Amino acid sequence: MAQVEVKDNGGKKKKGQQKKMNIHVDFTPMVDMNMLLITFFMLCTTMTESRTMDLVMPSKDAVTEEQQSKLKASEAITILIGDNDQVFYYLGEPNYEDYTSLTEATLNPEAENSIRALLLERNEEVIGLVEEANKVFEEAQAGVKAKHLSKADTEAQLAELMTVRDEAVSEAKKTKGAPMVVIKAKTSTENNDYLNGPGATYSSLVDVLDEMIVCSVGKYAVVDMTEGDLFLMGNYLTKGELAASSDFGK
């Protein structure tokens, strides 16, 4: 409750002057309104719900560190991008004494020794799962469009189907045994003991990264090239002469 009092100056009122009245504002209904709003928000608010998480316990089978290293090495593919768009790769761990452990490849997808052919072969299981997920999505998409729903409903159902497809593709790329690709691009080198040259081109690196997407490779990384990688490429280009005259890796 509030009241505004208007003081009278005590003088004589002029003829025709309006009589001043006290203004009274009742705030009692506002109290009721506040209580209703508080009740409304309390009833409509969603309280935080407790969530559970699956706990995956480690296997009881004893696995040695050497076995773990061999398992990871069997899944690894290292791609070396050298000078003038030269591309090489090796599987598993590098062998610095045998130059034939490094294989020269090409970025031409139609060639037999292309990087794409290698990844398609090594990632065959994952690619099959991804293609199956895309096939299921396309069939479900056609079914939704055949219903002739409203635009909003059609878009909502298609978005839901796409989310399901993306989750299936993501899980497919986590398949056990899927290859892990390590990409190394050579920078320009001068007066190096093993290999000199202008370095890899940006377009070659982009082409290799494109192959990761085309071949549905879920695990890949771009890292710096090491002296050992330069030795491998130099030893391959000299057909093993570098290893014969060097103690590197021995």
Backbone torsions as a table, in degrees:
resi	resn	phi	psi	omega
1	MET	NA	135.5	178.4
2	ALA	-140.8	150.2	-178.4
3	GLN	-142.4	132.8	178.6
4	VAL	-107.8	116.6	-178.6
5	GLU	-94.7	136.5	178.5
6	VAL	-107.0	118.8	-176.7
7	LYS	-78.3	142.9	176.6
8	ASP	-93.1	131.9	-176.6
9	ASN	-74.7	-4.0	175.6
10	GLY	81.0	-6.1	179.5
11	GLY	-81.6	178.1	178.4
12	LYS	-76.8	141.6	178.3
13	LYS	-79.3	137.7	175.9
14	LYS	-77.1	156.0	-179.9
15	LYS	-66.6	131.4	179.5
16	GLY	84.9	-4.6	179.6
17	GLN	-73.5	136.5	-178.7
18	GLN	-72.2	147.0	-179.6
19	LYS	-79.1	130.5	-180.0
20	LYS	-79.8	134.4	-177.1
21	MET	-121.5	151.6	176.4
22	ASN	-73.0	135.3	-179.0
23	ILE	-95.7	129.2	-177.2
24	HIS	-125.2	120.9	179.3
25	VAL	-115.6	123.4	-178.4
26	ASP	-98.3	113.3	-178.8
27	PHE	-94.1	7.6	-179.8
28	THR	-60.3	-42.4	177.6
29	PRO	-61.6	-28.3	179.2
30	MET	-66.8	-33.8	177.1
31	VAL	-63.5	-43.9	177.8
32	ASP	-62.5	-40.8	179.5
33	MET	-62.9	-42.2	177.8
34	ASN	-61.1	-41.7	178.8
35	MET	-64.1	-39.0	178.0
36	LEU	-65.5	-41.2	178.9
37	LEU	-64.9	-42.4	178.8
38	ILE	-62.1	-43.3	178.4
39	THR	-62.8	-40.9	-179.5
40	PHE	-61.8	-47.4	-178.4
41	PHE	-67.3	-34.5	178.0
42	MET	-65.7	-38.4	-178.6
43	LEU	-76.8	-30.0	-175.4
44	CYS	-92.3	-12.7	-178.1
45	THR	-75.6	135.0	176.8
46	THR	-90.7	120.5	179.6
47	MET	-75.8	153.0	178.8
48	THR	-66.0	125.5	-179.2
49	GLU	-94.9	144.2	178.1
50	SER	-71.7	137.6	-178.5
51	ARG	-117.1	147.0	178.8
52	THR	-109.0	151.1	-179.6
53	MET	-130.8	134.5	178.0
54	ASP	-69.0	131.2	179.4
55	LEU	-103.6	116.2	-179.9
56	VAL	-94.6	114.5	-178.6
57	MET	-85.1	147.1	178.7
58	PRO	-65.4	153.0	-179.7
59	SER	-68.2	147.9	178.4
60	LYS	-80.8	-11.5	-179.7
61	ASP	-71.3	130.6	-178.7
62	ALA	-77.0	123.3	178.8
63	VAL	-123.3	121.5	-177.8
64	THR	-75.4	161.4	178.9
65	GLU	-63.3	-35.3	178.8
66	GLU	-64.9	-39.7	178.2
67	GLN	-66.3	-38.7	177.9
68	GLN	-63.6	-41.7	-179.8
69	SER	-64.2	-41.3	178.8
70	LYS	-64.5	-38.5	179.9
71	LEU	-64.9	-44.6	179.5
72	LYS	-66.7	-38.5	-179.3
73	ALA	-65.5	-34.3	-179.6
74	SER	-67.4	-22.0	-179.1
75	GLU	-95.9	-8.5	-172.4
76	ALA	-87.7	138.1	172.2
77	ILE	-127.9	120.5	179.6
78	THR	-106.8	122.6	-179.1
79	ILE	-107.4	124.9	179.5
80	LEU	-109.4	123.1	177.7
81	ILE	-103.3	113.1	-175.5
82	GLY	-99.9	-155.4	-179.5
83	ASP	-72.4	150.0	173.0
84	ASN	53.2	44.1	175.5
85	ASP	64.5	21.3	174.6
86	GLN	-74.1	138.1	-178.8
87	VAL	-129.9	131.3	177.5
88	PHE	-130.1	164.4	174.4
89	TYR	-153.9	156.8	171.3
90	TYR	-142.2	152.9	-178.0
91	LEU	-102.3	139.1	178.5
92	GLY	71.4	-136.9	-178.4
93	GLU	-91.0	148.9	-177.9
94	PRO	-73.1	146.8	175.6
95	ASN	-116.3	105.0	-173.3
96	TYR	-78.0	-14.8	-178.2
97	GLU	-90.9	-26.1	-177.3
98	ASP	-109.4	109.4	-177.0
99	TYR	-69.4	-20.1	179.9
100	THR	-76.1	-7.2	176.2
101	SER	-70.8	-18.3	175.6
102	LEU	-96.3	132.4	-177.5
103	THR	-115.6	133.1	176.9
104	GLU	-84.8	137.2	-178.0
105	ALA	-131.0	-176.2	179.3
106	THR	-138.3	158.4	178.3
107	LEU	-92.1	0.9	176.0
108	ASN	-75.2	112.0	-174.8
109	PRO	-64.1	-18.6	-177.7
110	GLU	-87.8	-9.6	-178.8
111	ALA	-80.8	153.1	-179.3
112	GLU	-69.3	-32.1	-178.9
113	ASN	-98.8	30.7	-178.4
114	SER	-79.4	158.5	175.0
115	ILE	-62.7	-35.2	179.6
116	ARG	-64.1	-43.1	179.2
117	ALA	-61.5	-39.2	178.6
118	LEU	-63.0	-48.3	-176.7
119	LEU	-69.1	-36.6	177.8
120	LEU	-63.1	-36.3	179.5
121	GLU	-73.3	-44.1	-176.0
122	ARG	-76.8	-22.5	-176.9
123	ASN	-113.3	29.4	-173.3
124	GLU	-60.8	-42.3	-177.2
125	GLU	-64.1	-45.6	-179.6
126	VAL	-64.5	-41.8	-179.8
127	ILE	-61.7	-39.4	177.6
128	GLY	-62.4	-41.5	178.9
129	LEU	-67.2	-38.3	178.7
130	VAL	-66.7	-42.4	178.4
131	GLU	-63.7	-38.0	178.0
132	GLU	-65.2	-40.8	177.9
133	ALA	-64.0	-40.2	178.3
134	ASN	-67.4	-36.6	179.0
135	LYS	-65.6	-44.6	178.0
136	VAL	-62.1	-40.2	179.3
137	PHE	-63.6	-44.5	-179.3
138	GLU	-63.6	-40.1	178.7
139	GLU	-66.4	-42.6	178.0
140	ALA	-67.0	-36.1	178.6
141	GLN	-63.8	-42.7	178.3
142	ALA	-64.3	-36.8	178.7
143	GLY	-65.2	-38.4	178.5
144	VAL	-67.0	-43.0	-179.4
145	LYS	-66.7	-29.0	-179.8
146	ALA	-72.4	-16.3	-179.0
147	LYS	-77.8	-16.6	179.4
148	HIS	55.4	50.5	177.5
149	LEU	-80.2	176.7	176.1
150	SER	-66.4	162.0	-177.5
151	LYS	-60.3	-42.6	-178.6
152	ALA	-64.9	-44.8	-179.8
153	ASP	-66.1	-39.7	179.3
154	THR	-62.7	-46.3	-179.9
155	GLU	-63.5	-37.9	-179.9
156	ALA	-65.2	-44.6	-179.4
157	GLN	-69.0	-37.6	178.2
158	LEU	-66.4	-38.2	177.9
159	ALA	-64.7	-37.9	177.9
160	GLU	-66.6	-42.0	178.2
161	LEU	-63.9	-37.5	179.8
162	MET	-67.1	-36.7	177.4
163	THR	-63.9	-42.4	178.0
164	VAL	-62.9	-42.2	179.4
165	ARG	-63.0	-44.4	-179.0
166	ASP	-63.2	-38.4	177.8
167	GLU	-66.3	-38.7	178.5
168	ALA	-65.9	-40.2	178.5
169	VAL	-65.8	-41.5	179.1
170	SER	-62.2	-41.8	178.4
171	GLU	-68.1	-36.0	179.1
172	ALA	-62.0	-38.2	-178.5
173	LYS	-71.3	-13.5	177.7
174	LYS	-93.4	9.1	-178.6
175	THR	-55.9	136.7	180.0
176	LYS	-63.2	131.5	-179.2
177	GLY	93.2	-2.8	178.1
178	ALA	-66.0	143.1	-176.1
179	PRO	-67.2	149.4	172.9
180	MET	-114.1	118.6	-172.7
181	VAL	-102.5	129.9	175.1
182	VAL	-111.0	122.7	-176.2
183	ILE	-109.0	128.1	180.0
184	LYS	-128.9	122.6	-179.6
185	ALA	-107.1	131.5	-177.6
186	LYS	-77.7	133.7	173.1
187	THR	-92.3	169.7	-180.0
188	SER	-64.4	136.1	-178.4
189	THR	-127.0	140.8	176.6
190	GLU	-132.0	136.2	178.4
191	ASN	57.5	36.0	175.7
192	ASN	-84.4	148.1	-177.3
193	ASP	-71.2	-18.6	-172.0
194	TYR	-117.7	-39.6	-175.4
195	LEU	-159.3	129.5	176.7
196	ASN	-117.4	154.8	178.6
197	GLY	163.3	175.5	-175.7
198	PRO	-73.5	-19.2	-179.5
199	GLY	100.0	174.8	-178.4
200	ALA	-76.2	151.2	176.8
201	THR	-88.2	154.9	180.0
202	TYR	-63.9	-36.7	-178.7
203	SER	-65.1	-34.9	178.5
204	SER	-65.2	-41.5	178.8
205	LEU	-64.1	-41.3	178.7
206	VAL	-64.5	-39.2	179.1
207	ASP	-63.4	-40.2	178.6
208	VAL	-65.9	-41.4	178.0
209	LEU	-64.4	-35.0	176.5
210	ASP	-63.2	-36.6	179.8
211	GLU	-65.3	-30.9	176.8
212	MET	-61.3	-38.8	-179.8
213	ILE	-74.4	-44.4	-178.5
214	VAL	-61.4	-38.8	-176.0
215	CYS	-94.8	11.4	174.9
216	SER	56.3	40.7	177.2
217	VAL	-79.4	121.3	-176.1
218	GLY	-90.2	-22.6	-177.3
219	LYS	-124.4	108.8	176.2
220	TYR	-153.3	156.0	-178.1
221	ALA	-151.2	148.8	175.8
222	VAL	-104.3	119.2	-178.4
223	VAL	-127.5	169.3	-179.1
224	ASP	-73.4	147.2	176.7
225	MET	-80.1	141.6	-177.3
226	THR	-104.9	174.5	175.9
227	GLU	-62.8	-34.8	178.6
228	GLY	-63.4	-36.5	178.1
229	ASP	-68.2	-39.3	176.7
230	LEU	-64.0	-38.3	177.8
231	PHE	-63.8	-42.9	-179.9
232	LEU	-59.6	-46.1	-179.0
233	MET	-68.8	-41.1	178.2
234	GLY	-64.4	-39.2	179.1
235	ASN	-67.3	-34.9	178.5
236	TYR	-69.1	-43.4	-177.9
237	LEU	-68.1	-26.0	177.9
238	THR	-97.4	8.4	177.8
239	LYS	57.1	40.5	175.0
240	GLY	91.8	-3.6	-178.4
241	GLU	-66.8	-32.3	-179.5
242	LEU	-65.6	-40.7	179.5
243	ALA	-68.4	-32.7	-179.0
244	ALA	-69.7	-27.4	-176.8
245	SER	-107.1	9.0	-177.4
246	SER	-133.7	151.4	177.8
247	ASP	-96.9	11.9	-177.2
248	PHE	-65.0	132.0	177.1
249	GLY	79.5	0.2	-177.9
250	LYS	-96.1	NA	NA
